[in-house]
Amino acid sequence: MHDYDGFWGGMHLIWWFIWIAFLIWVFLIPTQWGKRTRRDEPLDILKRRFARGEISKEEFEEQKKVLESNE
Protein backbone atom coordinates (compact mmCIF):
# COMPACT_ATOMS: atom_id res chain seq x y z
CA MET A 1 0.00 0.00 0.00
CA HIS A 2 2.66 2.56 1.05
CA ASP A 3 6.15 2.09 -0.22
CA TYR A 4 8.57 4.48 1.44
CA ASP A 5 11.76 2.64 0.44
CA GLY A 6 12.97 2.44 4.03
CA PHE A 7 13.02 6.22 4.60
CA TRP A 8 10.57 6.12 7.50
CA GLY A 9 12.34 3.12 8.94
CA GLY A 10 15.43 5.29 9.32
CA MET A 11 13.42 7.99 11.04
CA HIS A 12 12.01 5.35 13.35
CA LEU A 13 15.56 4.38 14.34
CA ILE A 14 16.47 8.02 15.03
CA TRP A 15 13.46 8.37 17.33
CA TRP A 16 14.58 5.25 19.23
CA PHE A 17 17.98 6.87 19.80
CA ILE A 18 16.34 10.09 20.94
CA TRP A 19 14.12 8.24 23.44
CA ILE A 20 16.99 6.15 24.78
CA ALA A 21 19.15 9.27 25.20
CA PHE A 22 16.28 11.01 26.99
CA LEU A 23 15.75 8.08 29.37
CA ILE A 24 19.47 7.90 30.15
CA TRP A 25 19.46 11.63 30.83
CA VAL A 26 16.44 11.39 33.14
CA PHE A 27 17.49 8.33 35.14
CA LEU A 28 21.27 8.26 35.14
CA ILE A 29 22.46 11.86 35.07
CA PRO A 30 22.35 13.41 38.55
CA THR A 31 20.16 16.46 38.62
CA GLN A 32 19.14 19.03 41.15
CA TRP A 33 15.44 18.33 40.58
CA GLY A 34 15.21 15.95 43.50
CA LYS A 35 17.38 18.16 45.65
CA ARG A 36 15.66 21.44 45.23
CA THR A 37 16.62 23.61 48.11
CA ARG A 38 13.63 25.06 49.77
CA ARG A 39 13.96 28.50 51.18
CA ASP A 40 14.67 28.23 54.89
CA GLU A 41 12.04 29.71 57.10
CA PRO A 42 13.33 32.36 59.51
CA LEU A 43 12.26 30.29 62.52
CA ASP A 44 14.21 27.29 61.21
CA ILE A 45 17.32 29.44 60.88
CA LEU A 46 16.80 30.78 64.39
CA LYS A 47 16.45 27.25 65.79
CA ARG A 48 19.67 26.15 64.09
CA ARG A 49 21.55 29.17 65.44
CA PHE A 50 20.31 28.37 68.94
CA ALA A 51 21.25 24.70 68.55
CA ARG A 52 24.78 25.65 67.46
CA GLY A 53 25.13 27.93 70.47
CA GLU A 54 25.41 31.13 68.46
CA ILE A 55 22.66 32.81 70.47
CA SER A 56 21.51 32.47 74.07
CA LYS A 57 18.12 31.21 75.20
CA GLU A 58 17.01 34.76 75.98
CA GLU A 59 18.01 35.96 72.50
CA PHE A 60 16.23 32.98 70.97
CA GLU A 61 12.99 33.67 72.87
CA GLU A 62 13.12 37.39 72.07
CA GLN A 63 13.72 36.85 68.35
CA LYS A 64 11.12 34.09 68.23
CA LYS A 65 8.50 36.48 69.62
CA VAL A 66 9.42 39.06 66.99
CA LEU A 67 9.15 36.51 64.19
CA GLU A 68 5.83 35.14 65.44
CA SER A 69 4.35 38.65 65.77
CA ASN A 70 5.13 39.34 62.12
CA GLU A 71 3.15 36.33 60.85
C-alpha positions in Angstrom: 0.0 0.0 0.0 2.7 2.6 1.0 6.2 2.1 -0.2 8.6 4.5 1.4 11.8 2.6 0.4 13.0 2.4 4.0 13.0 6.2 4.6 10.6 6.1 7.5 12.3 3.1 8.9 15.4 5.3 9.3 13.4 8.0 11.0 12.0 5.3 13.3 15.6 4.4 14.3 16.5 8.0 15.0 13.5 8.4 17.3 14.6 5.3 19.2 18.0 6.9 19.8 16.3 10.1 20.9 14.1 8.2 23.4 17.0 6.1 24.8 19.2 9.3 25.2 16.3 11.0 27.0 15.7 8.1 29.4 19.5 7.9 30.1 19.5 11.6 30.8 16.4 11.4 33.1 17.5 8.3 35.1 21.3 8.3 35.1 22.5 11.9 35.1 22.3 13.4 38.5 20.2 16.5 38.6 19.1 19.0 41.2 15.4 18.3 40.6 15.2 15.9 43.5 17.4 18.2 45.7 15.7 21.4 45.2 16.6 23.6 48.1 13.6 25.1 49.8 14.0 28.5 51.2 14.7 28.2 54.9 12.0 29.7 57.1 13.3 32.4 59.5 12.3 30.3 62.5 14.2 27.3 61.2 17.3 29.4 60.9 16.8 30.8 64.4 16.4 27.2 65.8 19.7 26.2 64.1 21.5 29.2 65.4 20.3 28.4 68.9 21.2 24.7 68.6 24.8 25.7 67.5 25.1 27.9 70.5 25.4 31.1 68.5 22.7 32.8 70.5 21.5 32.5 74.1 18.1 31.2 75.2 17.0 34.8 76.0 18.0 36.0 72.5 16.2 33.0 71.0 13.0 33.7 72.9 13.1 37.4 72.1 13.7 36.9 68.4 11.1 34.1 68.2 8.5 36.5 69.6 9.4 39.1 67.0 9.1 36.5 64.2 5.8 35.1 65.4 4.4 38.6 65.8 5.1 39.3 62.1 3.2 36.3 60.9 
